[in-house]
Amino acid sequence: MAQYDNKTIIITGAAKGQGRAAAIAFAKEGANVVAFDLAQKLCYPAYNNTCKNDMECLKAEIAAFGGKVLLTFGDVRKADEVKVAVDAAYDTFGSVDILFNNAGICAYGLVHELPEQEWDTMMDINCKGAFLFCKYAVPYMQRQKKGVIINNSSIAGLRGMNRLCHYAASKWAMVGLTKSLAIELAPHNIRVLSIHPTGVNTPMNDGLAAMEGATPQEIAERSAGNLLPVPWIEAEDVVNALLYLCSDNARYVTGSQFVLDAGLLTR
Ligand SMILES: NC(=O)c1ccc[n+]([C@@H]2O[C@H](COP(=O)([O-])OP(=O)(O)OC[C@H]3O[C@@H](n4cnc5c(N)ncnc54)[C@H](O)[C@@H]3O)[C@@H](O)[C@H]2O)c1
């Protein structure tokens, strides 16, 4: 029996990057994967050009090894689209066991130049989206008397970041959401955690580099430098942490911030 047989995981931002890697890994471990993504180009930030085909490719890759996946489409900022996806997860697979709030964007900007709209978009996608998924997934978890919620924050949720005030604010907000929900949901046996990766080798990093006219390595190094001699970590490193954190091996881990920073926050 695989580790996640009969468990249903909802993954937001599943078309690319860490979400995609998580979808494949959990499906390989037997989970029913509900992959949620906008799968459309965003006006802001300009690098995000995810399309429906990215989701179809994910489905084909999971189907090729006999995994189970349900594709759901929507914007994490839209309550009705989030509710439809969460209900579809339950209706299709009969449970909602794990929620990985992962969809997110990043872009640079100085505070005095930052259009108000860009601040709002950052906060809405990176933080309100997680709130909405929790809002609709938690009642299912409460009925099951069990669940795990993982919020993908960043090292930017534990420190300041130059030209990233809106990104860092949204990622610190994920910590407040995580800790408060951990308190609220512990009596229901629902664990809530945030994860805090350093730069990850994903299309987000490539997109930021393209927008800045820099290389992905230069973008990664701007984060102030990992202690270990790597410019970034891989999505698979994040996934390995998730496979542990979502399992019963981490049954008493809740409310905390799991750091995957290659030592960056040490100095
Ligand atoms: N890449 C990094 O260096 C890094 C480091 C630390 C934390 N993070 C965080 O990890 C998460 C995943 O990042 P990634 O690197 O995989 O990014 P990515 O850009 O490679 O993938 C993000 C996915 O989220 C989707 N998405 C964006 N806005 C959406 C919306 N409104 N509704 C639904 N889906 C939406 C995109 O379509 C895309 O498929 C983000 O929250 C990010 O802030 C990234």
The ligand as an SDF file (V2000), in Angstrom:
LIG
                    3D

 44 48  0  0  0  0  0  0  0  0999 V2000
   10.1790   29.9520   -6.8410 N   0  0  0  0  0  0  0  0  0  0  0  0
   10.6790   30.4290   -5.7060 C   0  0  0  0  0  0  0  0  0  0  0  0
   11.8480   30.8440   -5.6690 O   0  0  0  0  0  0  0  0  0  0  0  0
    9.8560   30.4160   -4.4580 C   0  0  0  0  0  0  0  0  0  0  0  0
   10.5180   30.4760   -3.2160 C   0  0  0  0  0  0  0  0  0  0  0  0
    9.7730   30.4530   -2.0420 C   0  0  0  0  0  0  0  0  0  0  0  0
    8.3890   30.3840   -2.1040 C   0  0  0  0  0  0  0  0  0  0  0  0
    7.7700   30.3410   -3.3150 N   0  0  0  0  0  0  0  0  0  0  0  0
    6.3100   30.2560   -3.3230 C   0  0  0  0  0  0  0  0  0  0  0  0
    5.9470   28.9610   -3.7700 O   0  0  0  0  0  0  0  0  0  0  0  0
    4.6860   29.0020   -4.4420 C   0  0  0  0  0  0  0  0  0  0  0  0
    4.8010   28.3150   -5.7930 C   0  0  0  0  0  0  0  0  0  0  0  0
    5.7870   29.0040   -6.5420 O   0  0  0  0  0  0  0  0  0  0  0  0
    6.4490   28.4260   -7.8830 P   0  0  0  0  0  0  0  0  0  0  0  0
    7.8600   28.8080   -7.8090 O   0  0  0  0  0  0  0  0  0  0  0  0
    6.0640   27.0210   -8.0930 O   0  0  0  0  0  0  0  0  0  0  0  0
    5.7260   29.3930   -8.9430 O   0  0  0  0  0  0  0  0  0  0  0  0
    5.3160   29.1730  -10.4800 P   0  0  0  0  0  0  0  0  0  0  0  0
    5.1280   30.5370  -11.0470 O   0  0  0  0  0  0  0  0  0  0  0  0
    6.3110   28.2840  -11.1300 O   0  0  0  0  0  0  0  0  0  0  0  0
    3.9010   28.4310  -10.3840 O   0  0  0  0  0  0  0  0  0  0  0  0
    2.8140   29.0960   -9.7710 C   0  0  0  0  0  0  0  0  0  0  0  0
    1.5020   28.5200  -10.2750 C   0  0  0  0  0  0  0  0  0  0  0  0
    0.4400   29.2350   -9.6060 O   0  0  0  0  0  0  0  0  0  0  0  0
   -0.5630   29.5350  -10.5750 C   0  0  0  0  0  0  0  0  0  0  0  0
   -1.3300   30.7240  -10.1840 N   0  0  0  0  0  0  0  0  0  0  0  0
   -0.8700   32.0000  -10.1050 C   0  0  0  0  0  0  0  0  0  0  0  0
   -1.8800   32.8330   -9.7870 N   0  0  0  0  0  0  0  0  0  0  0  0
   -2.9860   32.0660   -9.6500 C   0  0  0  0  0  0  0  0  0  0  0  0
   -4.3400   32.3690   -9.3240 C   0  0  0  0  0  0  0  0  0  0  0  0
   -4.7460   33.6230   -9.0860 N   0  0  0  0  0  0  0  0  0  0  0  0
   -5.2170   31.3510   -9.2470 N   0  0  0  0  0  0  0  0  0  0  0  0
   -4.8240   30.0700   -9.5100 C   0  0  0  0  0  0  0  0  0  0  0  0
   -3.5540   29.7340   -9.8350 N   0  0  0  0  0  0  0  0  0  0  0  0
   -2.6470   30.7270   -9.9010 C   0  0  0  0  0  0  0  0  0  0  0  0
    0.2080   29.7620  -11.8610 C   0  0  0  0  0  0  0  0  0  0  0  0
   -0.6400   29.6380  -13.0040 O   0  0  0  0  0  0  0  0  0  0  0  0
    1.3040   28.7020  -11.7810 C   0  0  0  0  0  0  0  0  0  0  0  0
    0.8980   27.4880  -12.3710 O   0  0  0  0  0  0  0  0  0  0  0  0
    4.3040   30.4800   -4.5270 C   0  0  0  0  0  0  0  0  0  0  0  0
    3.3890   30.7850   -3.5040 O   0  0  0  0  0  0  0  0  0  0  0  0
    5.6270   31.1910   -4.2840 C   0  0  0  0  0  0  0  0  0  0  0  0
    5.4490   32.4810   -3.7520 O   0  0  0  0  0  0  0  0  0  0  0  0
    8.4730   30.3540   -4.4850 C   0  0  0  0  0  0  0  0  0  0  0  0
  1  2  1  0
  2  3  2  0
  2  4  1  0
  4  5  1  0
  4 44  2  0
  5  6  2  0
  6  7  1  0
  7  8  2  0
  8  9  1  0
  8 44  1  0
  9 10  1  0
  9 42  1  0
 10 11  1  0
 11 12  1  0
 11 40  1  0
 12 13  1  0
 13 14  1  0
 14 15  2  0
 14 16  1  0
 14 17  1  0
 17 18  1  0
 18 19  2  0
 18 20  1  0
 18 21  1  0
 21 22  1  0
 22 23  1  0
 23 24  1  0
 23 38  1  0
 24 25  1  0
 25 26  1  0
 25 36  1  0
 26 27  1  0
 26 35  1  0
 27 28  2  0
 28 29  1  0
 29 30  1  0
 29 35  2  0
 30 31  1  0
 30 32  2  0
 32 33  1  0
 33 34  2  0
 34 35  1  0
 36 37  1  0
 36 38  1  0
 38 39  1  0
 40 41  1  0
 40 42  1  0
 42 43  1  0
M  CHG  2   8   1  16  -1
M  END
$$$$
